[in-house]
Amino acid sequence: MPTAKITAIPALLALALAGSVAGAANPVRLGLFDWRTGFLPVAADSESRLSTPETTGWKPVGQDSRDACPAAKPAVLAGAPHAGRTKYLLLDSRNIESADNVRLVLGTVTKHPANPLFGEDKPWEKRFDNLYANVLYDEAAGLYKCWYSPFIVDHSAQGLSIAQRIRTPYRPPPNREMGVCYAVSRDGLQWEKPELNLVGFEGDKANNLLLRGPHGAGVFKDPDDPDPQRRYKMLHARDALRFSADGLHWSNPLPCPDIHSNGDTHNNLLWVPELKRYVGFVRLRDGGQRSVGRTESPDLKQWSKAVEVLRCDAQNQAYSMPVFRHADLYLGLVAVLRTREDRVHTELAWSPDSITWQRIQPGTPFIGNSPAEGACDWGCVYAAEAPVLLDDAIRIYYGGSNGTHTGWRDGYLCLATLRPDGWAGYEALDRDKPAVVTTRALHSNGQSVRITADVAMGGSLKVSLLDDAGAPLATAKAITAAVSDGALQWDRGSAAESVRLRFELSGAKVYAFSLDAAAR
């Protein structure tokens, strides 16, 4: 099986992390850099939701495919279109008035050819297990940052042959211990695990450990908290919260016993502005059934008891769900444990308010397992907390492993990519019949509309403006190629204060539209 290729970044070892606390022990400061993203084009295969180098014919160039990739700068605001615009995802049923001969289908995810990005290559990384990665792009530091949680006291699969793994089943030791580690990258592909000298392991602090003990840590950077000592927040098992000014030096745990969860999973936390509440997502159990639990707090001190918000079924259990805000809704990356196979894939869910959740195409993987047994994500796929948005693509990091959930396995950080706003879109159900989607009424004259869609060769997407009675006001020039937040060209103006958009799909898939905020 492939092994992780880690290209050293010597400059990172000697530099320090921007934003570290003045006077903190052993600060690490990292500099700015030129962007290299390593992206290959998103596959335009409307029949296949998952594309890989094997299925598309794309091949890495030279010894390292990273050298053949176009440059792009990460977007500053997750989910934001052009400044001053409001985005609407069509997967949000609140935006739809009627839909005829169409179906909502998941977007096409492309696994990066550089996978795996890194693996268990340090003595304290005994078993990545589910990794529970949290990746963000820090614009001020010019860095991708990753907090991940390996078991640091455990049995390692390193060096075990397939025969040995079959002959001796994996059983965790009674003293198994998880830690929180930290890695950084200039481009999000080549990662460095800096020696932080913060936490001891076997008598030595020359490692990238931040903490020992926390299980399933979700890390959230909160730029709006007026207290800089709480810039970073961590929610982890045993219903505990920690704070940090720099993401490196963490407070002692603040117990949150009112949550009442069995959070040995990827716990995660975010701010929900509509509710003016912090909302946490944890794991609940009902006998042998796992489900996603939700808790909230106005002040990070008083928490509601976690209640179930998403459940699958006994053979397909909701193991975890990292949640993030995108456009004007919430998306969840649901880790689904297939109990009969003991393998895990990731599905997509959405919510208008962080409370009510719907899975999109339940049972269909959004990020699936490799079909090749022994590949870096054949066994398990656990999405990281919050994707990173680039100008021309979305990066979804995930923890992959080559073995089953409860068996011997080697673990890795991996990457999948998605076209902008391509989470899910509408396409024709019967291609020989008209396929039409009509939005609800919009407080706009429609002249500022921009569209995100894929169009197959020979296909088209036609957009019309309708008045409140459904009569046409204007028709846009047909879209005949893929477009991301592309402006429409209308055949005439409209003075209406309220309009609907009518999409006619022929060999097309439409994901989103946006409006000038002032024109809504």
Secondary structure, DSSP 8 states (H G I E B T S, - for coil): ---------HHHHHSB-TT--TT-SS--B----------------TT-SEE-HHHH-----SS-GGGG-----B-SSTT--STTEEEEETTSGGGEEEEESEEEEE--EEE-TT---EES-STT-SB-TT---EEEEETTTTEEEEEE--EEES---TT--HHHHHHS-----TT-EEEEEEEEESSSSSEE------S-BTTB--S-EEEES--S-EEEE-TT-S-GGGSEEEEETTTEEEEESSSSSB---EE-GGG-----S--EEEEETTTTEEEEEEEEEETTEEEEEEEEESSSSS----EEEE--BTTEEEEE--EEEETTEEEEEEEEEETTTTEEEEEEEEESSSSS-EESSTTS-SB---SSTTSTTSSEEEE-BS-EEBSS-EEEEEEEESS-TTS---EEEEEEEE-TTTTEEEEESSTTS-EEEEE--BSS-STT-EEEEEEEEEEEEEEEEE-TTS-EEEEB--B-S-EEEEE--BSS----SSBEEEEEEEEEEEEEEEEEGGG-
